[in-house]
Amino acid sequence: MHIIITDSKHAKVRSFQLGLLQLVLSGLGFLALVLSTILAWWPVARDGVAVHGQGQVANTAALQQLLPAVDTANLDSATEAESLVQQNIDALAKRLGVMQARMIQLDALSARLAELAGLPESEASPAPGGEGGALVEPRSMTAQELSSALDVLTQNSEEQMAWLSVIEDSLNHQEWANALTPGRRPVEGLSVGSSFGRRIDPITGKVATHTGLDFPGPQGTPVSASAGGIVVSANWHAGYGRLVEIEHGNGVLTRYAHLKAFKVAQGDVVKPGQVIGLLGNSGRSTGPHLHFEVWVAGRVRNPATYLRDHAHQARAP
């Protein structure tokens, strides 16, 4: 199962594979198959041991007095059958111990994933406890004990599957939220020339509000979407020149102005980082640059806040 880890706003993406879970479940299936075969045969072998063993032991002395060459094959066969069953139970018990150890590893892994996913501790699966100690009076497991232990392991694996599904749902939600949140620089390698806020307008010389960030650069520089979304406009605007507007959901919209050319059209679905146009000098502009805006719920916001947060998360370990 492939998982991508992000935070709830501008997270760094992490990925991993849960091959361990698949190994655990396949091992459980093998154990269940072999154990069911042994448990089905065990009562027959056990009853055979009881019938032949009790009768043979009770009469062995008398039979040997009457028939010194008595054949003890039945007694030996019953004993060997019981020994064979116990050997198989011992082998399965060892494999069960290995699977239990791997389940503990899986518990620890899921705990770390839950922490990375930002799930509350109250929702977290209980942390596994350590086990160990001196070996005192060991004995082989019975078939019933092995069956009970396998039932417990199966139940634990089902609970772990349910918990990992919760983690996966949380991570998927965060991945989509991150992909739809502006934060990626719309142009690579260009510095900000004019910041957001009050400034002297370069055309009128009067103090005015600058509603975005300007990125001066060579004409034709690729301009990419700061986040995924739907192109709601790719048209000419008197002030912005060639303008692309992208709706990202939840009232978030970004604008890319003064373009030289469009690379998308109205209605297109774009991915984060997809090229949507080329930097230009169209509209109310004094030179080639990209004018970039972020709007939330109908109000313009400082794009630098989003770009800074995204850059900080990208550098996080």
C-alpha positions in Angstrom: 0.0 0.0 0.0 1.6 3.2 -1.1 1.1 6.2 1.2 2.0 9.8 0.8 2.4 11.9 4.0 1.7 15.6 4.2 0.6 18.0 6.9 -2.9 19.7 6.8 -1.7 22.8 4.9 1.6 22.9 3.1 3.3 19.7 3.9 6.3 18.0 2.6 5.4 14.8 0.7 6.7 11.5 2.1 6.0 8.1 0.7 6.5 4.5 1.8 5.4 0.9 1.1 3.6 -1.3 3.6 5.0 -4.6 2.4 5.2 -5.8 6.0 1.4 -5.9 6.3 1.1 -8.0 3.2 3.7 -10.4 4.6 1.8 -10.7 7.9 -1.5 -11.4 6.2 -0.1 -14.0 3.9 1.6 -15.7 6.8 -1.7 -15.8 8.7 -3.4 -17.4 5.8 -0.7 -20.1 5.6 -0.9 -20.8 9.3 -4.7 -21.0 9.2 -4.6 -23.5 6.3 -2.1 -25.8 7.9 -3.6 -25.6 11.4 -7.1 -26.4 10.1 -5.7 -29.6 8.6 -3.9 -30.6 11.7 -6.8 -29.8 14.0 -9.1 -31.9 11.8 -6.8 -34.9 12.0 -5.8 -34.4 15.7 -9.0 -36.0 17.3 -8.7 -39.1 15.2 -5.0 -39.5 16.0 -5.6 -38.8 19.7 -8.5 -41.3 19.9 -6.4 -43.9 18.2 -3.7 -43.3 20.7 -6.1 -43.6 23.6 -7.8 -46.8 22.3 -4.7 -48.6 21.2 -2.5 -47.2 24.0 -4.8 -48.0 26.9 -5.8 -51.4 25.7 -2.3 -52.4 24.6 -0.6 -51.2 27.8 -3.2 -53.0 30.0 -2.7 -56.3 28.2 0.9 -56.2 27.1 2.2 -58.2 30.1 -0.5 -60.9 29.8 -0.1 -61.2 26.1 3.7 -61.5 26.4 3.3 -64.4 28.9 1.0 -66.2 26.5 2.7 -65.1 23.2 6.3 -64.0 23.8 6.6 -62.8 20.2 3.5 -60.5 20.4 3.4 -57.8 17.7 3.6 -54.3 19.2 3.2 -52.5 15.8 -0.2 -51.0 16.7 1.2 -49.5 19.9 4.2 -48.1 18.0 2.0 -46.7 15.2 -0.2 -44.8 17.6 2.7 -43.4 19.5 4.4 -42.3 16.3 1.2 -40.6 15.1 0.9 -38.6 18.3 4.6 -37.7 18.1 4.1 -36.5 14.4 1.2 -34.4 15.3 3.1 -32.7 18.2 6.1 -32.1 15.9 3.8 -30.3 13.5 2.3 -28.2 16.3 5.7 -27.3 17.5 6.8 -26.2 14.0 3.6 -24.1 13.6 4.1 -22.6 17.0 7.6 -21.4 16.0 6.1 -19.8 12.9 3.4 -18.2 15.0 6.0 -16.7 17.2 7.7 -15.1 14.1 4.4 -13.7 12.9 3.7 -12.2 16.4 7.0 -10.5 16.4 6.3 -9.0 12.9 2.9 -7.8 14.2 4.7 -5.9 16.9 6.9 -4.3 14.3 3.8 -3.4 12.3 2.2 -1.9 15.4 5.3 0.3 15.9 5.2 1.3 12.3 1.6 2.3 12.4 2.2 4.3 15.5 4.9 6.4 13.7 2.6 6.8 10.7 -0.2 8.0 12.9 2.1 10.6 14.4 3.2 11.8 11.0 -0.4 12.0 9.9 -1.2 14.2 12.9 -3.9 12.0 14.3 -4.9 12.7 17.9 -3.3 10.4 20.5 -6.8 9.6 21.8 -7.5 7.9 18.4 -4.2 6.1 18.2 -3.9 2.3 18.4 -2.4 1.2 21.7 1.4 1.1 21.6 2.8 -2.5 21.7 4.4 -3.6 24.9 7.7 -5.3 25.1 8.1 -9.0 26.0 10.9 -11.1 27.4 12.3 -12.8 30.5 14.1 -16.0 31.5 13.0 -19.3 30.0 11.4 -21.3 32.9 9.9 -24.8 32.5 9.1 -24.6 28.8 6.7 -27.0 27.2 5.1 -27.6 23.9 1.8 -26.0 23.0 -1.3 -28.1 22.6 -3.4 -27.9 19.5 -6.1 -26.0 21.4 -3.5 -23.4 22.7 -2.1 -23.0 19.2 -5.7 -22.5 17.8 -6.4 -19.9 20.5 -3.1 -18.0 19.8 -3.9 -18.0 16.1 -7.4 -16.6 16.8 -5.8 -13.7 18.8 -3.3 -13.0 16.1 -6.0 -12.9 13.5 -8.1 -10.5 15.5 -5.1 -8.2 16.1 -4.3 -8.2 12.4 -7.9 -7.2 11.6 -7.8 -4.4 14.1 -4.5 -3.3 12.6 -6.0 -3.3 9.1 -8.9 -1.1 10.3 -6.4 1.3 12.0 -4.2 1.6 8.9 -7.3 2.4 6.9 -8.0 5.3 9.2 -4.4 6.5 8.7 -4.7 6.1 4.9 -7.9 8.1 4.8 -6.3 10.9 6.8 -3.2 11.0 4.6 -5.3 11.0 1.4 -7.3 13.9 2.7 -4.1 15.9 3.6 -2.6 15.1 0.2 -5.6 16.5 -1.6 -5.7 19.6 0.7 -2.0 20.2 0.1 -2.3 19.8 -3.7 -5.2 22.4 -3.8 -3.4 25.0 -1.5 -1.4 27.7 -3.3 2.2 27.6 -2.2 4.5 26.6 -5.1 6.4 29.4 -6.8 4.7 30.2 -10.2 8.1 30.8 -11.8 11.4 29.1 -11.1 14.7 31.0 -10.6 13.1 34.5 -10.5 13.2 36.8 -7.5 10.4 39.1 -6.3 10.7 42.6 -7.8 7.7 44.3 -6.2 6.1 43.1 -3.0 2.5 43.0 -1.8 1.1 46.1 -0.1 1.4 49.9 -0.4 3.9 51.2 -3.0 4.5 54.0 -5.4 2.7 53.1 -8.7 5.4 52.8 -11.4 3.1 54.4 -14.0 1.3 57.2 -12.1 3.9 57.9 -9.4 1.1 57.9 -6.8 0.9 55.7 -3.7 -1.4 52.7 -4.4 -2.0 49.2 -3.2 -0.1 46.4 -5.0 -2.4 43.3 -4.8 0.2 40.7 -5.6 3.9 39.8 -6.2 5.8 40.8 -9.3 8.5 38.4 -10.7 10.5 40.2 -13.4 12.2 38.0 -16.0 12.8 37.2 -19.6 9.7 36.9 -21.9 8.7 33.4 -22.6 9.7 32.1 -19.1 7.3 29.2 -18.2 4.6 30.1 -15.7 3.1 27.2 -13.7 0.1 26.7 -11.4 0.8 27.3 -7.8 -1.7 24.6 -6.9 -4.1 22.2 -8.6 -7.6 23.4 -9.7 -9.8 24.4 -12.6 -9.1 27.3 -15.0 -12.1 29.6 -14.7 -10.7 32.3 -17.0 -8.0 32.6 -19.7 -8.7 35.9 -21.4 -7.5 39.5 -22.0 -8.0 42.0 -19.2 -7.4 45.7 -19.6 -5.3 46.0 -16.5 -3.8 42.5 -16.2 -3.3 41.9 -20.0 -3.4 38.1 -20.7 -4.8 36.7 -17.4 -5.3 33.2 -16.2 -7.5 32.6 -13.1 -7.5 29.2 -11.4 -10.1 28.1 -8.8 -8.7 25.8 -6.1 -11.9 25.2 -4.1 -13.0 26.5 -0.7 -13.1 30.0 -2.1 -9.4 30.1 -3.0 -8.4 31.6 -6.4 -5.0 32.5 -8.0 -4.3 35.0 -10.8 -1.4 35.0 -13.3 -1.2 38.3 -15.2 0.7 40.1 -18.0 1.3 36.8 -19.8 2.8 36.6 -23.3 0.8 33.4 -24.2 -1.7 31.0 -22.8 -1.0 27.3 -22.3 -4.5 26.4 -20.9 -8.1 27.3 -21.7 -11.2 27.9 -19.6 -12.5 24.7 -18.0 -9.1 22.9 -18.0 -8.2 20.9 -14.9 -4.6 21.7 -14.0 -2.1 19.9 -11.6 0.3 21.7 -9.2 3.3 22.9 -11.1 1.7 22.5 -14.6 2.7 25.2 -17.1 -0.3 27.5 -17.8 1.3 30.3 -19.8 4.5 32.2 -20.7 5.8 35.3 -18.9 5.2 38.5 -20.9 4.6 42.2 -20.9 0.9 42.5 -21.8 -1.6 44.9 -20.2 -0.7 47.7 -17.8 3.0 46.8 -17.4 6.3 48.6 -17.7 8.3 45.5 -18.6 8.3 41.7 -18.8 7.2 40.2 -15.5 4.6 37.9 -13.9 2.0 39.5 -11.5 0.8 36.8 -9.1 -2.2 37.1 -6.8 -4.0 34.9 -4.2 -7.6 35.5 -3.3 -9.5 33.8 -0.4 -13.2 34.2 0.1 -13.3 37.3 -2.2 -10.4 39.0 -0.4 -6.9 39.5 -1.7 -4.1 38.0 0.4 -0.3 38.3 0.5 1.0 35.5 -1.7 4.4 35.6 0.1 2.8 34.0 3.1 1.8 31.0 1.2 5.1 30.7 -0.7 7.1 31.1 2.6 5.1 28.4 4.4 5.4 26.0 1.5 9.2 26.6 1.3 9.6 26.0 5.0 7.7 22.7 4.9 9.7 21.6 1.9 12.9 22.1 3.9 11.6 20.2 6.9 13.1 16.7 7.4 
